[in-house]
């Protein structure tokens, strides 16, 4: 980590902090980032945008640091009032990352704020719709939702992969960008591969070393995808 730039250190530190917030959080963050980076590569975004998505995706939920335990860790479905509290994590995370001219941290703030916007405008916190939702946030939204559906939570079992894929397809154009969903569906085998590699990274090296190794790739494209797939 000694050779990392200051923004990379900030992001890695916040990833570790977010990963300690609740059981299995770090695995979710790293898996989500790996899938988001893979989708960015398949979409052939320019190298700088691919690198940035890779590096900022793990802090998309950093605002959960500001959510009370009795809401974040509640072993049951949330009430409407608790949902409102939970939704604050988007702005909390963005505010934590804001106030800098660094483009990497600016994208991190954008993703943190807007990864729960919906393509039809029904999401939060700003109710943005369509391409008004930043592309980086639209990509992370799909990766985040897919991994969250598969992951068991204290109040529910994890969803079978086929059901999660069907849900993404069903919500295309409503919650998710239909172009991005189509890309996801055409590349499920690749998604599955990088997600498994990211999980192997966390399981093999643990929290601190795993995050250091994740950020050591620095999002170098296309080498970073090979790096993700071989880390475990």
ROSE-4610 file (N, C-alpha, C; in Angstrom, 1 decimal, always signed):
// ROSE-4610
residu = [X/X/X/X/X/X/X/X/X/X/X/X/X/X/X/X/X/X/X/X/X/X/X/X/X/X/X/X/X/X/X/X/X/X/X/X/X/X/X/X/X/X/X/X/X/X/X/X/X/X/X/X/X/X/X/X/X/X/X/X/X/X/X/X/X/X/X/X/X/X/X/X/X/X/X/X/X/X/X/X/X/X/X/X/X/X/X/X/X/X/X/X/X/X/X/X/X/X/X/X/X/X/X/X/X/X/X/X/X/X/X/X/X/X/X/X/X/X/X/X/X/X/X/X/X/X/X/X/X/X/X/X/X/X/X/X/X/X/X/X/X/X/X/X/X/X/X/X/X/X/X/X/X/X/X/X/X/X/X/X/X/X/X/X/X/X/X/X/X/X/X/X/X/X/X/X/X/X/X/X/X/X/X/X/X/X/X/X/X/X/X/X/X/X/X/X/X/X/X/X/X/X/X/X/X/X/X/X/X/X/X/X/X/X/X/X/X/X/X/X/X/X/X/X/X/X/X/X/X/X/X/X/X/X/X/X/X/X/X/X/X/X/X/X/X/X/X/X/X/X/X/X/X/X/X/X/X/X/X/X/X/X/X/X/X/X/X/X/X/X/X/X/X/X/X/X/X/X/X/X/X/X/X/X/X/X/X/X/X/X/X/X/X/X/X/X/X/X/X/X/X/X/X/X/X/X/X/X/X/X/X/X/X/X/X/X/X/X/X/X/X/X/X/X/X/X/X/X/X/X/X/X/X/X/X/X/X/X/X/X/X/X/X/X/X/X/X/X/X/X/X/X/X/X/X/X/X/X/X/X/X/X/X/X/X/X/X/X/X/X/X/X/X/X/X/X/X/X/X/X/X/X/X/X/X/X/X/X/X/X/X/X/X/X/X/X/X/X/X/X/X/X/X/X/X/X/X/X/X/X/X/X/X/X/X/X/X/X/X/X/X/X/X/X/X/X/X/X/X/X/X/X/X/X/X/X/X/X/X/X/X/X/X/X/X/X/X/X/X/X/X/X/X/X/X/X/X/X/X/X/X/X/X/X/X/X/X/X/X/X/X/X/X/X/X/X/X/X/X/X/X/X/X/X/X/X/X/X/X/X/X/X/X/X/X/X/X/X/X/X/X/X/X/X/X/X/X/X/X/X/X/X/X/X/X/X/X/X/X/X/X/X/X/X/X/X/X/X/X/X/X/X/X/X/X/X/X/X/X/X/X/X/X/X/X/X/X/X/X/X/X/X/X/X/X/X/X/X/X/X/X/X/X/X/X/X/X/X/X/X/X/X/X/X/X/X/X/X/X/X/X/X/X/X/X/X/X/X/X/X/X/X/X/X/X/X/X/X/X/X/X/X/X/X/X/X/X/X/X/X/X/X/X/X/X/X/X/X/X/X/X/X/X/X/X/X/X/X/X/X/X/X/X/X/X/X/X/X/X/X/X/X/X/X/X/X/X/X/X/X/X/X/X/X/X/X/X/X/X/X/X/X/X/X/X/X/X/X/X/X/X/X/X/X/X/X/X/X/X/X/X/X/X/X/X/X/X/X/X/X/X/X/X/X/X/X]
num = [1/1/1/2/2/2/3/3/3/4/4/4/5/5/5/6/6/6/7/7/7/8/8/8/9/9/9/10/10/10/11/11/11/12/12/12/13/13/13/14/14/14/15/15/15/16/16/16/17/17/17/18/18/18/19/19/19/20/20/20/21/21/21/22/22/22/23/23/23/24/24/24/25/25/25/26/26/26/27/27/27/28/28/28/29/29/29/30/30/30/31/31/31/32/32/32/33/33/33/34/34/34/35/35/35/36/36/36/37/37/37/38/38/38/39/39/39/40/40/40/41/41/41/42/42/42/43/43/43/44/44/44/45/45/45/46/46/46/47/47/47/48/48/48/49/49/49/50/50/50/51/51/51/52/52/52/53/53/53/54/54/54/55/55/55/56/56/56/57/57/57/58/58/58/59/59/59/60/60/60/61/61/61/62/62/62/63/63/63/64/64/64/65/65/65/66/66/66/67/67/67/68/68/68/69/69/69/70/70/70/71/71/71/72/72/72/73/73/73/74/74/74/75/75/75/76/76/76/77/77/77/78/78/78/79/79/79/80/80/80/81/81/81/82/82/82/83/83/83/84/84/84/85/85/85/86/86/86/87/87/87/88/88/88/89/89/89/90/90/90/91/91/91/92/92/92/93/93/93/94/94/94/95/95/95/96/96/96/97/97/97/98/98/98/99/99/99/100/100/100/101/101/101/102/102/102/103/103/103/104/104/104/105/105/105/106/106/106/107/107/107/108/108/108/109/109/109/110/110/110/111/111/111/112/112/112/113/113/113/114/114/114/115/115/115/116/116/116/117/117/117/118/118/118/119/119/119/120/120/120/121/121/121/122/122/122/123/123/123/124/124/124/125/125/125/126/126/126/127/127/127/128/128/128/129/129/129/130/130/130/131/131/131/132/132/132/133/133/133/134/134/134/135/135/135/136/136/136/137/137/137/138/138/138/139/139/139/140/140/140/141/141/141/142/142/142/143/143/143/144/144/144/145/145/145/146/146/146/147/147/147/148/148/148/149/149/149/150/150/150/151/151/151/152/152/152/153/153/153/154/154/154/155/155/155/156/156/156/157/157/157/158/158/158/159/159/159/160/160/160/161/161/161/162/162/162/163/163/163/164/164/164/165/165/165/166/166/166/167/167/167/168/168/168/169/169/169/170/170/170/171/171/171/172/172/172/173/173/173/174/174/174/175/175/175/176/176/176/177/177/177/178/178/178/179/179/179/180/180/180/181/181/181/182/182/182/183/183/183/184/184/184/185/185/185/186/186/186/187/187/187/188/188/188/189/189/189/190/190/190/191/191/191/192/192/192/193/193/193/194/194/194/195/195/195/196/196/196/197/197/197/198/198/198/199/199/199/200/200/200/201/201/201/202/202/202/203/203/203/204/204/204/205/205/205/206/206/206/207/207/207/208/208/208/209/209/209/210/210/210/211/211/211/212/212/212/213/213/213/214/214/214/215/215/215/216/216/216/217/217/217/218/218/218/219/219/219/220/220/220/221/221/221/222/222/222/223/223/223/224/224/224/225/225/225/226/226/226/227/227/227/228/228/228/229/229/229/230/230/230/231/231/231/232/232/232]
x = [+0.8/+0.0/+0.9/+2.2/+3.0/+3.1/+3.0/+3.2/+1.9/+0.8/-0.5/-0.6/-1.4/-1.6/-2.6/-2.7/-3.6/-5.1/-5.6/-7.0/-7.2/-6.2/-6.3/-6.3/-5.5/-5.4/-6.8/-7.3/-8.6/-9.7/-9.7/-10.8/-10.5/-9.3/-9.0/-9.4/-9.1/-9.4/-10.9/-11.7/-13.1/-13.8/-13.1/-13.6/-13.5/-12.4/-12.2/-13.2/-13.4/-14.3/-15.7/-16.1/-17.5/-17.6/-16.5/-16.5/-16.7/-16.4/-16.5/-17.8/-18.7/-20.0/-20.9/-21.0/-21.9/-21.3/-21.7/-21.1/-21.3/-20.2/-20.2/-20.2/-20.1/-20.2/-19.0/-17.8/-16.6/-16.7/-17.2/-17.3/-18.3/-19.4/-20.3/-19.7/-18.9/-18.3/-17.4/-16.5/-15.5/-16.1/-17.1/-17.7/-18.5/-19.2/-19.9/-18.9/-17.8/-16.8/-16.2/-15.9/-15.4/-16.4/-17.7/-18.7/-18.9/-18.9/-19.0/-17.9/-16.7/-15.5/-15.6/-16.0/-16.2/-17.2/-18.3/-19.3/-18.7/-18.0/-17.4/-16.5/-15.7/-14.8/-15.5/-16.6/-17.4/-18.0/-18.4/-19.0/-18.0/-16.7/-15.6/-15.6/-15.8/-15.6/-14.2/-13.8/-12.4/-11.7/-10.4/-9.6/-9.7/-9.7/-9.7/-11.0/-12.2/-13.4/-13.5/-13.0/-12.9/-12.1/-11.0/-10.1/-10.9/-11.5/-12.2/-13.4/-14.1/-15.3/-14.7/-13.7/-13.0/-12.7/-12.1/-11.6/-12.6/-13.7/-14.6/-15.8/-16.1/-17.2/-17.3/-16.1/-16.2/-16.7/-16.7/-17.2/-18.6/-19.4/-20.7/-21.6/-21.4/-22.3/-21.6/-20.6/-19.8/-20.7/-21.8/-22.7/-23.4/-23.4/-24.0/-23.2/-22.0/-21.3/-22.2/-23.0/-23.8/-25.2/-25.5/-26.9/-26.9/-27.8/-27.8/-27.9/-27.3/-27.3/-28.7/-29.6/-30.9/-31.7/-31.2/-31.8/-31.0/-29.7/-28.8/-28.8/-28.8/-28.6/-29.9/-31.0/-32.3/-32.6/-32.9/-33.1/-34.5/-35.0/-36.4/-36.5/-37.6/-37.9/-38.0/-37.7/-37.7/-39.1/-39.5/-40.7/-40.5/-41.6/-41.4/-40.5/-40.6/-39.8/-38.3/-38.1/-36.7/-36.1/-37.0/-36.5/-36.0/-36.8/-36.3/-35.0/-34.8/-33.5/-32.4/-32.6/-31.7/-31.3/-32.3/-32.0/-31.1/-30.9/-30.0/-28.5/-28.2/-26.8/-26.3/-27.1/-26.6/-26.0/-26.8/-26.2/-25.1/-25.2/-24.2/-22.8/-22.9/-21.7/-21.1/-22.0/-21.5/-20.9/-21.5/-21.0/-19.6/-19.4/-18.1/-17.0/-17.4/-16.4/-16.3/-17.2/-17.3/-16.2/-16.2/-15.3/-13.9/-13.7/-12.4/-12.5/-11.4/-11.3/-10.8/-10.4/-9.8/-10.9/-10.7/-11.7/-12.1/-11.2/-11.5/-12.5/-12.2/-13.1/-14.4/-14.4/-15.6/-16.5/-15.9/-16.8/-17.2/-16.4/-16.8/-18.0/-18.0/-19.1/-20.4/-20.2/-21.3/-22.0/-21.2/-21.7/-22.4/-21.7/-22.4/-23.7/-23.8/-25.1/-26.2/-25.8/-26.8/-27.0/-26.4/-26.5/-27.9/-28.7/-30.1/-31.1/-30.7/-31.6/-32.1/-33.3/-33.9/-34.1/-34.0/-34.1/-35.4/-36.5/-37.7/-38.0/-37.0/-37.1/-37.7/-37.9/-38.6/-37.6/-36.3/-35.4/-35.0/-33.9/-33.5/-32.0/-31.5/-32.2/-32.7/-32.4/-32.8/-33.9/-34.3/-35.3/-34.9/-33.6/-33.1/-33.6/-33.7/-34.2/-33.4/-33.4/-32.7/-31.2/-30.8/-29.3/-29.0/-29.9/-29.6/-28.9/-29.1/-28.4/-27.0/-25.9/-24.6/-24.3/-23.6/-23.3/-22.7/-21.7/-21.0/-21.9/-22.9/-23.9/-24.8/-25.2/-26.1/-25.4/-24.1/-23.4/-23.3/-22.9/-22.7/-24.1/-25.2/-26.5/-26.8/-26.5/-26.8/-25.9/-24.6/-23.7/-24.1/-24.5/-24.8/-26.1/-27.1/-28.4/-28.2/-27.5/-27.3/-26.6/-25.5/-24.8/-25.7/-26.4/-27.3/-28.4/-28.9/-30.0/-29.4/-28.2/-27.6/-27.1/-26.9/-26.3/-27.3/-27.2/-28.1/-28.0/-29.1/-29.2/-29.8/-29.7/-30.2/-31.7/-32.4/-33.9/-34.4/-33.5/-33.9/-32.8/-33.1/-32.2/-31.7/-30.5/-30.1/-30.9/-31.0/-31.9/-31.0/-31.6/-30.9/-30.5/-29.4/-28.8/-29.8/-30.4/-31.4/-32.5/-33.0/-34.0/-33.5/-32.3/-31.7/-31.5/-31.1/-31.0/-32.3/-33.3/-34.7/-35.2/-34.9/-35.3/-34.7/-33.4/-32.8/-33.5/-33.8/-34.4/-35.8/-36.6/-37.9/-37.9/-36.9/-36.8/-36.1/-35.7/-35.0/-36.0/-35.5/-36.3/-37.1/-37.2/-37.9/-36.8/-36.2/-35.1/-33.7/-33.5/-32.2/-32.1/-31.0/-30.8/-30.9/-31.8/-32.0/-30.8/-30.0/-28.8/-27.8/-27.7/-26.8/-27.2/-28.6/-29.1/-28.8/-29.0/-28.8/-27.3/-26.4/-25.0/-24.7/-25.3/-25.2/-25.7/-26.8/-27.4/-26.6/-26.0/-25.2/-23.8/-23.5/-22.1/-22.2/-23.3/-23.4/-22.3/-21.7/-20.6/-19.4/-19.1/-18.0/-18.3/-19.6/-20.0/-19.7/-20.2/-20.0/-18.5/-17.7/-16.3/-15.6/-15.8/-15.1/-15.7/-17.0/-17.6/-17.0/-16.8/-16.2/-14.7/-14.0/-12.6/-12.5/-13.4/-13.4/-13.7/-14.7/-15.0/-13.8/-13.1/-11.9/-10.8/-10.7/-9.7/-10.0/-11.2/-11.6/-11.4/-11.9/-11.8/-10.3/-9.5/-8.1/-7.2/-7.4/-6.5/-7.1/-8.4/-8.9/-9.2/-9.7/-10.1/-9.0/-8.0/-7.0/-6.2/-5.6/-4.8/-5.6/-6.8/-7.6/-7.9/-8.2/-8.4/-7.1/-6.0/-4.7/-4.5/-4.7/-4.5/-5.5/-6.7/-7.7/-7.2/-6.8/-6.4/-5.0/-4.2/-2.9/-3.0/-4.2/-4.4/-4.5/-5.0/-5.2/-6.1/-6.8/-7.7/-7.1/-5.8/-5.2/-5.9/-6.3/-7.2/-6.3/-6.4/-7.2/-6.5/-5.3/-4.6/-5.4/-6.2/-6.8/-7.8/-8.4/-9.4/-8.7/-7.5/-6.7/-6.3/-6.0/-5.6/-6.7/-7.9/-9.0/-9.2/-9.1/-9.4/-8.3/-7.1/-6.0/-5.6/-6.3/-5.9/-6.1/-7.2/-7.5/-6.6]
y = [-1.2/+0.0/+1.3/+1.1/+2.3/+3.0/+2.4/+3.0/+3.6/+3.4/+3.9/+5.4/+6.1/+7.5/+7.7/+9.0/+9.3/+9.0/+9.2/+8.8/+7.3/+6.5/+5.0/+4.6/+5.3/+5.0/+5.3/+6.5/+6.9/+5.8/+5.4/+4.5/+3.1/+2.7/+1.4/+1.5/+2.6/+2.7/+2.7/+3.4/+3.5/+2.1/+1.4/+0.0/-0.8/-0.8/-1.6/-1.1/+0.2/+0.6/+0.1/+0.3/-0.2/-1.7/-2.4/-3.9/-4.4/-3.5/-3.9/-3.6/-3.0/-2.4/-3.5/-4.6/-5.7/-7.0/-8.2/-9.4/-9.6/-10.0/-10.3/-9.1/-7.9/-6.6/-6.6/-6.9/-6.7/-7.6/-8.8/-9.7/-9.1/-8.5/-7.9/-6.7/-5.9/-4.7/-5.1/-6.1/-6.5/-7.2/-8.1/-8.8/-7.8/-6.9/-5.9/-5.1/-4.7/-4.0/-4.8/-6.0/-6.9/-7.0/-7.2/-7.4/-6.0/-4.9/-3.6/-3.4/-3.7/-3.5/-4.4/-5.6/-6.5/-5.9/-5.4/-4.9/-3.7/-2.8/-1.6/-2.0/-3.1/-3.6/-4.2/-5.0/-5.5/-4.4/-3.3/-2.2/-1.4/-1.7/-1.0/+0.5/+0.8/+2.2/+2.5/+3.8/+4.1/+3.7/+3.5/+2.9/+3.6/+5.0/+5.7/+5.5/+5.4/+5.2/+3.8/+2.8/+1.4/+1.4/+2.0/+2.0/+2.7/+3.8/+4.5/+3.7/+3.1/+2.2/+1.1/+0.5/-0.6/-0.1/+1.1/+1.6/+2.2/+2.8/+3.4/+2.6/+1.5/+0.7/+0.1/-0.2/-0.8/+0.2/+1.5/+2.4/+2.9/+2.2/+2.6/+2.7/+1.8/+1.8/+2.4/+3.2/+3.7/+4.5/+5.1/+5.9/+5.1/+3.7/+2.9/+3.0/+3.6/+3.9/+4.8/+5.6/+6.5/+6.1/+4.8/+4.3/+3.5/+3.8/+3.2/+1.7/+1.0/-0.5/-1.1/-0.4/-1.0/-1.0/-0.2/-0.2/-1.1/-0.8/-1.6/-3.0/-3.4/-4.8/-5.5/-4.8/-5.4/-6.7/-7.8/-9.1/-9.4/-8.4/-8.5/-7.4/-7.4/-6.4/-5.0/-4.0/-2.6/-2.0/-1.2/-0.4/+0.7/+1.4/+2.5/+3.6/+3.9/+4.9/+4.4/+3.1/+2.6/+2.6/+2.4/+2.5/+3.9/+4.9/+6.3/+6.6/+6.0/+6.1/+5.5/+4.2/+3.5/+4.2/+4.9/+5.6/+6.7/+7.2/+8.3/+7.9/+6.6/+6.2/+6.7/+7.0/+7.4/+8.8/+9.7/+11.1/+11.2/+10.3/+10.3/+9.9/+8.8/+8.4/+9.4/+10.0/+11.1/+12.2/+12.6/+13.8/+13.4/+12.2/+11.8/+11.9/+11.7/+11.6/+13.0/+13.9/+15.2/+16.1/+17.3/+18.3/+18.2/+17.5/+17.4/+17.5/+18.0/+18.1/+16.9/+15.9/+14.7/+13.9/+13.6/+13.0/+11.6/+10.9/+9.5/+9.6/+10.5/+10.7/+11.4/+12.2/+12.8/+11.7/+10.7/+9.6/+8.7/+8.5/+7.8/+8.4/+9.7/+10.4/+10.3/+10.4/+10.2/+8.9/+7.8/+6.4/+6.2/+6.7/+6.6/+7.3/+8.4/+9.2/+8.5/+8.0/+7.7/+6.2/+5.3/+3.9/+3.3/+4.1/+3.6/+4.4/+5.2/+5.7/+4.6/+4.8/+3.8/+4.4/+3.6/+4.0/+4.8/+4.4/+5.0/+6.3/+6.6/+7.8/+7.6/+6.3/+6.0/+5.8/+5.9/+5.7/+6.9/+6.8/+7.9/+8.1/+9.2/+10.3/+11.4/+11.4/+12.6/+12.3/+11.0/+10.7/+10.9/+10.7/+10.8/+9.7/+9.9/+8.9/+8.8/+7.6/+7.3/+7.7/+8.4/+8.7/+9.9/+10.5/+11.5/+10.8/+9.5/+8.8/+8.6/+9.0/+8.8/+7.3/+7.1/+5.8/+4.9/+5.5/+4.7/+4.2/+5.0/+4.6/+3.5/+3.6/+2.6/+1.3/+1.3/+0.0/-0.6/+0.2/-0.3/-0.8/-0.1/-0.5/-1.9/-2.3/-3.7/-4.7/-4.4/-5.3/-5.4/-4.3/-4.3/-5.1/-4.9/-5.6/-7.1/-7.5/-8.9/-9.6/-9.0/-9.7/-9.7/-8.6/-8.5/-9.6/-9.8/-10.8/-12.2/-12.5/-13.8/-14.0/-12.9/-13.0/-13.2/-14.2/-14.3/-13.2/-12.7/-11.6/-12.2/-11.4/-11.9/-12.1/-11.5/-11.6/-12.4/-13.0/-13.8/-14.6/-15.7/-16.5/-15.8/-16.3/-15.8/-16.3/-15.6/-16.0/-16.9/-18.0/-18.8/-17.9/-18.2/-17.4/-17.2/-18.2/-18.1/-17.1/-17.1/-16.2/-14.7/-14.6/-13.2/-12.7/-13.6/-13.2/-12.8/-13.6/-13.3/-12.0/-11.7/-10.4/-9.3/-9.3/-8.3/-8.1/-9.2/-9.1/-8.5/-8.9/-8.4/-6.9/-6.4/-5.0/-4.1/-4.7/-3.9/-2.8/-1.6/-0.5/+0.2/-0.5/+0.0/+0.5/-0.5/-0.2/+0.0/-0.8/-0.8/-0.4/+0.1/+0.5/-0.7/-0.7/-1.9/-2.3/-1.3/-1.7/-2.4/-1.9/-2.6/-4.0/-4.1/-5.4/-6.4/-6.0/-6.8/-7.3/-6.3/-6.6/-7.7/-7.5/-8.4/-9.8/-9.9/-11.2/-11.9/-11.2/-11.8/-12.3/-11.9/-12.2/-12.7/-13.5/-14.1/-15.0/-15.7/-16.6/-15.8/-14.7/-13.8/-13.2/-12.8/-12.2/-13.2/-14.5/-15.5/-15.8/-15.7/-16.0/-14.9/-13.6/-12.6/-12.5/-12.7/-12.7/-13.8/-15.0/-16.1/-15.7/-15.1/-14.8/-13.7/-12.8/-11.8/-12.4/-13.3/-14.0/-14.8/-15.4/-16.2/-15.3/-14.1/-13.1/-12.8/-12.5/-12.2/-13.4/-14.6/-15.8/-16.2/-16.1/-16.5/-15.6/-14.3/-13.3/-12.6/-12.6/-11.9/-10.4/-9.7/-8.3/-7.4/-7.2/-6.2/-6.5/-7.7/-8.2/-8.3/-8.7/-8.8/-7.5/-6.5/-5.1/-4.6/-4.8/-4.3/-4.9/-6.2/-6.9/-6.4/-6.1/-5.6/-4.3/-3.4/-2.1/-2.0/-3.1/-3.2/-3.3/-3.8/-3.9/-2.5/-1.5/-0.1/+0.0/-1.0/-0.9/-0.8/-1.3/-1.2/-2.1/-1.5/-2.2/-2.4/-3.7/-4.8/-5.7/-5.4/-6.3/-6.5/-5.5/-5.6/-6.8/-7.0/-8.2/-9.5/-9.6/-10.8/-10.9/-9.8/-9.7/-10.2/-9.7/-10.1/-11.7/-12.2/-13.6/-14.5/-14.0/-14.8/-14.5/-13.5/-13.2/-14.3/-15.1/-16.2/-17.3]
z = [+0.0/+0.0/+0.0/+0.3/+0.5/-0.9/-2.0/-3.3/-3.8/-3.1/-3.6/-3.4/-4.3/-4.2/-3.0/-2.6/-1.5/-1.8/-3.0/-3.2/-3.0/-3.5/-3.4/-1.9/-1.1/+0.3/+1.0/+0.6/+1.2/+0.9/-0.4/-0.8/-0.1/-0.1/+0.6/+2.1/+2.7/+4.2/+4.4/+3.5/+3.6/+3.3/+2.4/+2.1/+3.3/+4.0/+5.2/+6.3/+6.4/+7.4/+7.1/+5.9/+5.5/+5.6/+5.4/+5.5/+6.9/+7.8/+9.3/+9.8/+9.0/+9.6/+9.9/+9.1/+9.4/+8.8/+9.3/+8.9/+7.4/+6.7/+5.3/+4.4/+5.0/+4.2/+3.2/+3.7/+2.8/+1.6/+1.7/+0.6/-0.4/+0.0/-0.9/-1.6/-0.9/-1.5/-2.6/-2.3/-3.3/-4.5/-4.2/-5.3/-6.2/-5.6/-6.4/-7.3/-6.7/-7.5/-8.7/-8.4/-9.5/-10.6/-10.3/-11.4/-12.1/-11.4/-12.0/-13.0/-12.5/-13.4/-14.6/-14.4/-15.6/-16.6/-16.1/-17.0/-17.7/-17.0/-17.7/-18.8/-18.6/-19.6/-20.8/-20.5/-21.6/-22.5/-21.8/-22.5/-23.3/-23.1/-23.8/-23.4/-22.2/-21.7/-21.8/-21.9/-22.0/-20.7/-20.9/-19.8/-18.5/-18.6/-17.3/-16.6/-17.3/-16.7/-16.1/-16.8/-16.3/-15.0/-15.0/-13.8/-12.6/-12.9/-11.8/-11.2/-12.1/-11.6/-10.7/-11.2/-10.4/-9.0/-8.9/-7.7/-6.7/-7.3/-6.4/-6.0/-6.8/-6.5/-5.1/-4.5/-3.1/-2.0/-2.3/-1.3/-1.6/-2.5/-2.8/-1.6/-0.6/+0.6/+1.8/+1.7/+2.8/+3.7/+3.2/+4.0/+5.1/+5.0/+6.0/+7.4/+7.3/+8.6/+9.5/+8.8/+9.6/+9.9/+9.6/+9.9/+11.3/+12.1/+13.5/+13.4/+14.3/+14.3/+14.3/+15.1/+15.2/+13.9/+12.9/+11.6/+10.6/+10.6/+9.7/+10.0/+11.2/+11.6/+12.0/+11.8/+12.2/+11.6/+12.4/+11.8/+11.3/+10.6/+10.1/+9.1/+8.3/+7.3/+8.0/+7.3/+7.9/+7.7/+8.7/+8.6/+7.6/+7.2/+6.3/+6.9/+8.2/+8.8/+8.8/+9.0/+9.0/+7.6/+6.6/+5.2/+4.9/+5.4/+5.2/+5.8/+7.0/+7.7/+6.8/+6.4/+5.6/+4.3/+3.7/+2.4/+2.6/+3.8/+4.1/+3.8/+3.7/+3.5/+2.2/+1.2/-0.1/+0.0/+0.6/+0.8/+1.9/+2.9/+3.9/+3.2/+2.4/+1.8/+0.8/+0.0/-0.9/-0.2/+0.9/+1.7/+2.3/+2.7/+3.2/+2.2/+0.9/-0.2/-0.9/-0.6/-1.4/-0.9/-1.6/-1.1/-1.7/-2.8/-3.3/-4.8/-5.5/-6.9/-7.6/-6.8/-7.3/-8.1/-9.4/-10.2/-9.7/-9.1/-8.6/-7.4/-6.5/-5.3/-5.7/-6.8/-7.3/-7.8/-8.6/-9.1/-7.9/-6.9/-5.7/-5.1/-4.9/-4.3/-5.2/-6.5/-7.4/-7.3/-7.3/-7.2/-5.8/-4.8/-3.5/-3.4/-4.0/-4.0/-4.9/-6.0/-7.0/-7.4/-6.6/-7.0/-6.7/-6.0/-5.8/-6.6/-7.5/-8.5/-9.4/-9.9/-10.8/-12.2/-13.2/-14.6/-14.9/-14.2/-14.4/-13.5/-12.7/-11.9/-10.5/-10.2/-8.9/-7.7/-8.0/-6.9/-6.1/-5.3/-4.4/-4.5/-4.1/-3.3/-4.2/-5.5/-6.3/-7.3/-7.4/-8.4/-9.8/-10.1/-11.5/-12.3/-13.6/-14.5/-15.7/-16.4/-17.6/-17.6/-18.6/-18.7/-17.8/-17.1/-16.1/-14.9/-14.7/-13.7/-14.3/-13.6/-14.1/-14.4/-15.5/-16.0/-15.0/-14.3/-13.2/-12.2/-11.8/-10.8/-11.4/-12.6/-13.3/-13.3/-13.6/-13.6/-12.3/-11.3/-9.9/-9.4/-9.8/-9.3/-9.7/-10.9/-11.3/-10.6/-10.5/-9.8/-8.3/-7.7/-6.3/-6.1/-6.9/-6.7/-6.9/-7.9/-8.2/-7.0/-6.5/-5.4/-4.2/-3.9/-2.7/-2.8/-4.0/-4.1/-3.8/-4.2/-3.9/-2.5/-1.8/-0.5/+0.6/+1.5/+2.6/+3.5/+4.0/+5.0/+6.3/+7.4/+8.7/+8.6/+7.7/+7.6/+6.5/+5.6/+4.5/+4.0/+3.2/+2.6/+1.3/+0.8/-0.5/-1.6/-2.7/-3.8/-4.7/-5.3/-6.3/-7.5/-8.1/-9.1/-10.3/-10.7/-11.8/-11.5/-10.2/-9.8/-9.8/-9.4/-9.4/-10.8/-11.7/-13.1/-13.7/-13.4/-13.9/-13.3/-12.1/-11.5/-12.2/-12.5/-13.3/-14.6/-15.3/-16.6/-16.4/-15.4/-15.2/-14.9/-14.2/-13.8/-14.8/-15.9/-17.0/-17.5/-17.5/-17.9/-16.8/-15.7/-14.5/-13.5/-12.9/-11.9/-12.7/-13.7/-14.3/-15.7/-16.1/-17.5/-18.4/-19.4/-20.2/-21.0/-21.5/-22.2/-21.4/-20.1/-19.2/-18.8/-18.6/-18.3/-19.4/-20.6/-21.8/-21.8/-21.5/-21.5/-20.4/-19.2/-18.1/-18.5/-19.1/-19.4/-20.5/-21.4/-22.4/-21.9/-20.7/-20.2/-18.8/-18.5/-17.2/-16.8/-17.7/-17.4/-16.9/-17.5/-17.1/-15.8/-15.5/-14.3/-13.2/-13.4/-12.4/-12.1/-13.1/-12.9/-12.1/-12.4/-11.6/-10.2/-10.1/-8.7/-7.9/-8.4/-7.7/-7.3/-8.3/-8.0/-6.9/-6.9/-5.8/-4.5/-4.4/-3.2/-2.7/-3.6/-3.3/-2.7/-3.2/-2.7/-1.2/-0.9/+0.5/+1.4/+0.9/+1.8/+2.0/+1.0/+1.1/+2.0/+1.7/+2.3/+3.5/+3.7/+4.8/+4.5/+5.5/+5.2/+4.7/+5.6/+5.3/+4.1/+4.1/+3.0/+1.7/+1.8/+0.6/+0.0/+0.8/+0.2/-0.3/+0.3/-0.2/-1.6/-1.7/-3.0/-4.0/-3.6/-4.6/-5.1/-4.2/-4.7/-5.3/-5.1/-5.7/-7.2/-7.7/-9.2/-9.8/-9.0/-9.4/-10.6/-11.0/-12.1/-13.4/-13.6/-14.9/-15.9/-16.9/-17.9/-19.2/-19.8/-19.4/-18.3/-17.9/-17.0/-15.7/-15.3/-14.0/-14.0/-15.1/-15.1/-15.0/-15.6/-15.4/-13.9/-13.4/-12.0/-11.1/-11.3/-10.5/-10.6/-11.8/-12.0/-11.4/-11.1/-10.7/-9.2/-8.6/-7.2/-6.2/-6.4/-5.5/-5.7]
